[in-house]
Amino acid sequence: MIICKSCGQKTLYKDKKCEYCGADFGFDKDDVLEINQRLEASIKNKEYENVVECYHILADLGYKNAE
């Protein structure tokens, strides 16, 4: 789950836009670090839905290892 910075809704990352308000998701360096930490924890805890969501976000941001 991620939180839209525009409308504050919690949602699964399905697209580059928030499904509630249509705003583009923007990620800064701190967000990317948090996503990487969440990815590591999700892999360790076998939370595969979170793993897929994290990889999806990172791939959309252009991280080649996430593709």
PAZAPA-4460 file (N, C-alpha, C; in steps of 0.05 Angstrom, whole numbers, plus 32768, in hexadecimal, padded with zeros to 4 digits):
% residues 67
    n_x    n_y    n_z   ca_x   ca_y   ca_z    c_x    c_y    c_z   seq   type   mol
   8011   7FE8   8000   8000   8000   8000   8012   8019   8000     1      M     A
   8009   802C   7FF1   8016   8046   7FF1   8001   805C   7FF7     2      I     A
   8009   8073   7FFF   7FF7   8089   8005   7FFB   809E   7FF0     3      I     A
   7FE6   80A7   7FE4   7FE7   80BC   7FD0   7FED   80D6   7FDE     4      C     A
   8002   80E4   7FD5   8009   80FE   7FE1   7FF5   8114   7FDB     5      K     A
   7FE5   810F   7FC6   7FD1   8124   7FBE   7FB7   8122   7FCE     6      S     A
   7FAB   810A   7FCF   7F91   8107   7FDD   7F93   80F8   7FF7     7      C     A
   7FA9   80EB   7FFD   7FAD   80DD   8017   7FA2   80C1   8018     8      G     A
   7F97   80B7   8002   7F8B   809C   8002   7FA1   8087   8002     9      Q     A
   7F9C   8071   8010   7FAE   805A   800F   7FA4   8048   7FF9    10      K     A
   7FB6   803F   7FE8   7FAF   802E   7FD2   7FC6   801C   7FCA    11      T     A
   7FBF   8006   7FBC   7FD4   7FF6   7FB0   7FDE   8005   7F97    12      L     A
   7FF8   8002   7F92   8004   800F   7F7B   7FFD   7FFE   7F62    13      Y     A
   7FEB   8008   7F52   7FE3   7FFA   7F3A   7FEC   8009   7F21    14      K     A
   7FEF   8023   7F23   7FF5   8034   7F0D   8005   804C   7F17    15      D     A
   800F   805C   7F05   801E   8074   7F0C   800C   808A   7F17    16      K     A
   7FF2   8086   7F16   7FDF   809A   7F1F   7FCE   808E   7F35    17      K     A
   7FC5   809F   7F48   7FB4   8097   7F5E   7F98   8090   7F53    18      C     A
   7F8E   8079   7F5B   7F74   8071   7F51   7F5D   8081   7F5C    19      E     A
   7F62   8091   7F72   7F4D   80A1   7F7E   7F4B   80BD   7F73    20      Y     A
   7F62   80CA   7F70   7F62   80E6   7F68   7F6F   80EB   7F4D    21      C     A
   7F7D   80D7   7F42   7F8A   80D9   7F28   7FA4   80E8   7F28    22      G     A
   7FAF   80EF   7F40   7FC8   80FD   7F42   7FDF   80E9   7F3C    23      A     A
   7FF4   80F4   7F30   800C   80E3   7F2B   801A   80DE   7F46    24      D     A
   8022   80C5   7F4A   8032   80BF   7F61   804E   80CA   7F5D    25      F     A
   8058   80D9   7F71   8073   80E3   7F70   8083   80D7   7F87    26      G     A
   809B   80CE   7F80   80AC   80C1   7F94   80C6   80D1   7F95    27      F     A
   80CE   80D8   7FAE   80E8   80E5   7FB1   80FC   80D0   7FBC    28      D     A
   8115   80D9   7FC1   812A   80C6   7FCA   8122   80B8   7FE4    29      K     A
   8115   80C6   7FF7   810D   80B9   8010   80F8   80A3   800A    30      D     A
   80E6   80A9   7FF8   80D1   8095   7FF1   80DE   807C   7FE5    31      D     A
   80F2   8080   7FD3   80FF   8069   7FC7   810E   8059   7FDB    32      V     A
   811B   8066   7FEE   8128   8057   8004   8114   8047   8014    33      L     A
   80FD   8053   801A   80E8   8045   8029   80DD   802D   8019    34      E     A
   80DA   8031   7FFF   80D0   801B   7FEE   80E4   8004   7FEE    35      I     A
   80FE   800A   7FED   8113   7FF6   7FED   8113   7FE7   8008    36      N     A
   8110   7FF5   801E   810E   7FE9   8038   80F6   7FD7   803B    37      Q     A
   80E0   7FE1   8030   80C7   7FD1   8031   80CA   7FB8   8020    38      R     A
   80D8   7FBA   8009   80DD   7FA4   7FF7   80ED   7F8E   8006    39      L     A
   8103   7F97   8013   8114   7F83   8021   8104   7F75   8037    40      E     A
   80F4   7F84   8046   80E4   7F78   805C   80CF   7F65   8050    41      A     A
   80C3   7F6D   803A   80AE   7F5D   802E   80B9   7F43   8023    42      S     A
   80D1   7F44   8017   80DE   7F2B   800D   80E4   7F19   8025    43      I     A
   80EF   7F24   803A   80F6   7F14   8052   80DD   7F07   805E    44      K     A
   80C7   7F16   805F   80AE   7F0C   806B   809C   7EFE   8058    45      N     A
   80A5   7EFA   803F   8095   7EEC   802A   807A   7EF9   8026    46      K     A
   807A   7F14   8025   8061   7F23   8020   8062   7F2A   8002    47      E     A
   805A   7F17   7FF2   805E   7F19   7FD5   804F   7F30   7FC8    48      Y     A
   8037   7F36   7FD2   8028   7F4D   7FC6   8038   7F67   7FC9    49      E     A
   8044   7F6B   7FE0   8054   7F82   7FE5   806E   7F82   7FD4    50      N     A
   8079   7F6B   7FD0   8091   7F69   7FBF   808B   7F72   7FA3    51      V     A
   8075   7F68   7F98   806D   7F6F   7F7D   8067   7F8D   7F7B    52      V     A
   805A   7F98   7F8F   8054   7FB5   7F8E   806D   7FC5   7F8F    53      E     A
   8080   7FBE   7FA0   809A   7FCD   7FA2   80A9   7FCB   7F88    54      C     A
   80AB   7FB3   7F7C   80B9   7FB0   7F63   80AB   7FC0   7F4D    55      Y     A
   8091   7FC1   7F4D   8081   7FD0   7F39   8088   7FEE   7F3B    56      H     A
   8088   7FF9   7F53   808F   8015   7F57   80AB   801B   7F4D    57      I     A
   80BE   800A   7F56   80DA   800F   7F4E   80DE   800C   7F30    58      L     A
   80D0   7FF9   7F23   80D3   7FF7   7F06   80C8   8010   7EF8    59      A     A
   80B1   801A   7F02   80A6   8032   7EF6   80B8   804A   7EFA    60      D     A
   80C8   804A   7F0F   80DB   8060   7F14   80F5   805D   7F04    61      L     A
   80F7   8046   7EF6   810E   8043   7EE4   8125   8032   7EF0    62      G     A
   8121   8025   7F06   8136   8014   7F11   8137   7FFA   7F02    63      Y     A
   814C   7FF6   7EF2   814D   7FDF   7EE0   814D   7FC5   7EEF    64      K     A
   8158   7FC3   7F07   8159   7FAA   7F16   813C   7FA2   7F1F    65      N     A
   812A   7FB5   7F20   810F   7FAE   7F28   80FE   7FA2   7F11    66      A     A
   8107   7FA6   7EF8   80F9   7F9B   7EE1   80FD   7F7E   7EE0    67      E     A
***
